[in-house]
Amino acid sequence: MGERLKMVSLVLLGLVLTSLGLKFLSIHELTFGGTAGLATVLTFMSSWSWGVLFFLVNLPFFWMSLQKLGKWFTISSFMSIIGISLIRDGLDVLPFFSVPIWLATVLAGLCIGFGVTLVLNNGSSLGGIHILALYLDQKWKLNRGVTIFVCDLSIIIFAAFLVGWGNALLSVFTIFVASTIIGRYKKSPIKVTEQEQEEFSEARSRSIKEA
C-alpha cells in the first residue's frame, strides 16, 4: 500500500511539472510534439480547451495499451490523461508569470522532461506517443527518448505552418531537452545474475524433492 501511494504521488508530481512546462510554451505560442503538441495545434483552430482536445486525441491509443501493456497500466494512463487535462486547464484560469522566450524553452524542456520521466517510471504514461514509446521499448528495446523525439519532430513540422518556423525551431530545442532527460533517466529493468539464477534453481529443486 505504501509503495503504491508513493508511485501515485510521483505520478501526480510528474503531471504538475509537465503541465507547467506546457504552460511555459503556451505563453509564447510555442508548441510541443506528440499528442500534447497535436492538442496545442488544434487549440489554434478550435475554441475547445487544451485539456478537452488532449483527452479526445488520446482515446484511440488506449486500445493498444489495453491489448499490449496491461489493464493496470491502461487504467493508470487513463487517469493520468484526465489529471493532466484538468491541471493544465486549471493553470489557464490562474495568474501566471511571464518569462523571456529563450528561458521559456529551457524551463519547458526541463519541466516536461522530468515530469514525463516521473510518470513513465512509476507505471503510467501520458498516452499517445508515450504509450507507443513504451510498447516499442518493451518489444524491441528501442530507446524511449529517441522514439518520442522522432515522433515529436514530425508533429512540430506540421505545427510550423501555423505558429511559424521560428517558434517551431525553438520548440524543437524544448523537445530535444525533454527527450534527452526521458532517455537518460529511464528506469532500468531488474537484472538477475547467474548466481541468483543458480540459487533460484537450487531452491526450486529442494522444494520439489521435499514435496
C-alpha positions in Angstrom: 0.0 0.0 0.0 2.8 2.4 0.9 4.7 1.7 -2.3 1.5 2.2 -4.4 0.9 5.6 -2.6 4.5 6.6 -3.4 4.0 5.8 -7.1 0.8 7.7 -7.3 2.4 10.7 -5.6 5.3 10.7 -8.0 3.0 10.4 -11.0 1.0 13.4 -9.7 4.2 15.4 -9.3 5.1 14.5 -12.9 1.7 15.7 -14.1 2.1 19.0 -12.4 5.7 19.5 -13.8 4.5 18.6 -17.3 1.6 21.0 -17.1 3.9 23.8 -16.0 6.2 23.0 -19.0 3.3 23.2 -21.4 2.1 26.4 -19.8 5.6 28.0 -20.4 5.3 27.1 -24.1 1.8 28.5 -24.5 2.9 31.9 -23.2 4.9 32.5 -26.3 2.7 30.4 -28.7 5.3 27.6 -28.8 4.2 24.0 -29.1 5.4 20.5 -28.3 5.4 17.2 -30.0 3.2 14.1 -29.6 -0.4 14.3 -28.7 0.3 17.3 -26.4 1.6 19.2 -29.4 -1.3 18.0 -31.6 -3.8 19.2 -29.0 -1.9 22.5 -28.9 -2.2 22.9 -32.6 -5.9 22.1 -32.5 -6.4 24.9 -30.0 -5.3 27.3 -32.7 -8.2 26.1 -34.8 -10.8 25.5 -32.2 -12.5 27.2 -29.2 -12.2 24.0 -27.2 -9.8 23.9 -24.2 -6.4 22.1 -24.4 -7.5 19.6 -21.8 -10.6 18.5 -23.7 -8.7 18.2 -27.0 -5.8 16.3 -25.4 -8.2 13.8 -23.9 -10.0 13.2 -27.2 -6.8 12.9 -29.2 -5.5 10.2 -26.8 -8.6 8.0 -26.8 -7.6 5.8 -29.8 -4.3 4.8 -28.1 -5.9 3.2 -25.2 -6.9 0.1 -27.2 -3.2 -0.5 -28.0 -2.4 0.0 -24.3 -5.1 -2.4 -23.2 -4.0 -5.1 -25.7 -0.2 -4.9 -25.2 0.6 -3.1 -21.9 -1.9 -4.5 -19.4 -5.1 -3.4 -17.6 -3.3 -1.6 -14.7 -1.1 0.4 -17.0 -4.0 1.4 -19.2 -6.2 2.5 -16.2 -3.2 4.4 -14.7 -2.5 6.1 -18.0 -6.2 7.0 -18.4 -6.2 8.6 -15.0 -3.0 10.5 -15.9 -4.7 11.8 -19.0 -7.6 13.1 -17.0 -5.3 14.5 -14.4 -3.0 16.5 -16.7 -6.1 17.7 -18.7 -7.6 19.2 -15.5 -4.3 20.6 -14.2 -3.3 22.2 -17.5 -6.7 23.8 -18.0 -6.6 24.9 -14.4 -3.4 26.9 -15.0 -5.2 29.0 -17.6 -7.5 30.5 -15.0 -4.7 31.2 -12.5 -2.3 34.1 -12.6 1.0 33.0 -14.2 4.3 34.9 -14.5 5.9 35.7 -17.9 9.4 34.8 -18.8 11.6 35.6 -21.9 11.0 33.2 -24.8 14.5 31.7 -24.5 14.0 30.9 -20.9 10.6 29.5 -21.5 12.0 26.9 -23.9 14.6 25.8 -21.4 12.2 25.7 -18.4 9.6 23.9 -20.5 12.1 21.2 -21.6 13.3 20.6 -18.1 9.8 20.5 -16.6 8.4 18.3 -19.3 11.4 16.0 -19.3 11.5 15.3 -15.6 7.7 15.3 -15.4 7.2 12.7 -18.1 10.1 10.6 -16.6 8.3 10.5 -13.3 5.1 9.4 -14.9 6.7 6.7 -17.1 9.0 5.3 -14.3 6.0 4.9 -12.0 3.8 2.7 -14.1 1.8 5.2 -16.0 2.1 7.4 -19.2 0.6 10.4 -20.8 -1.0 8.4 -23.6 -0.4 8.7 -27.3 3.3 8.7 -28.3 4.3 7.7 -24.8 2.3 4.5 -25.0 3.8 3.8 -28.4 7.3 4.5 -27.0 6.8 2.2 -24.1 5.5 -0.5 -26.4 8.5 -0.3 -28.7 10.9 -0.2 -25.7 9.2 -3.4 -24.3 9.1 -5.2 -27.6 12.3 -4.2 -29.4 14.3 -2.3 -26.8 14.1 1.0 -28.7 15.1 3.9 -26.6 12.0 5.8 -25.4 13.7 9.2 -25.7 14.6 8.5 -29.4 11.2 7.3 -30.3 9.5 10.3 -28.7 11.9 12.7 -30.3 11.3 11.4 -33.8 7.5 11.5 -33.4 7.6 14.9 -31.8 9.7 16.3 -34.6 7.1 15.2 -37.1 4.4 17.0 -35.2 6.5 20.2 -34.9 7.0 20.3 -38.7 3.2 20.2 -39.1 2.7 22.8 -36.4 5.3 25.1 -38.0 2.8 26.0 -40.7 0.5 27.5 -38.1 2.9 29.0 -35.5 5.8 29.9 -37.8 9.2 28.3 -38.4 10.9 30.5 -35.8 8.7 29.3 -33.0 8.9 25.7 -34.4 12.7 25.7 -34.1 12.5 26.9 -30.5 10.0 24.1 -29.9 12.5 21.6 -31.3 15.0 22.7 -28.7 12.5 22.1 -26.0 11.7 18.6 -27.4 15.4 17.8 -27.5 16.0 18.8 -23.8 12.9 16.8 -22.7 13.7 13.7 -24.8 17.3 13.7 -23.6 16.1 13.6 -20.0 13.5 11.0 -20.7 16.0 8.7 -22.4 18.8 9.2 -19.8 16.7 8.6 -16.7 14.7 5.6 -17.9 14.2 3.1 -15.1 16.4 0.1 -15.7 14.8 -3.3 -15.6 15.9 -5.6 -12.7 18.8 -7.8 -13.8 19.1 -11.3 -12.5 22.7 -12.5 -12.2 23.9 -16.0 -13.0 24.5 -16.7 -9.3 20.9 -15.6 -8.4 19.6 -17.9 -11.2 21.6 -20.8 -9.8 20.3 -20.1 -6.2 16.8 -19.9 -7.5 17.2 -23.2 -9.4 18.7 -25.0 -6.3 15.9 -23.7 -4.1 13.3 -24.8 -6.6 14.9 -28.3 -6.8 14.9 -28.6 -3.0 11.2 -27.7 -2.8 10.3 -30.3 -5.4 12.3 -33.0 -3.5 10.7 -32.1 -0.2 7.3 -32.2 -1.9 
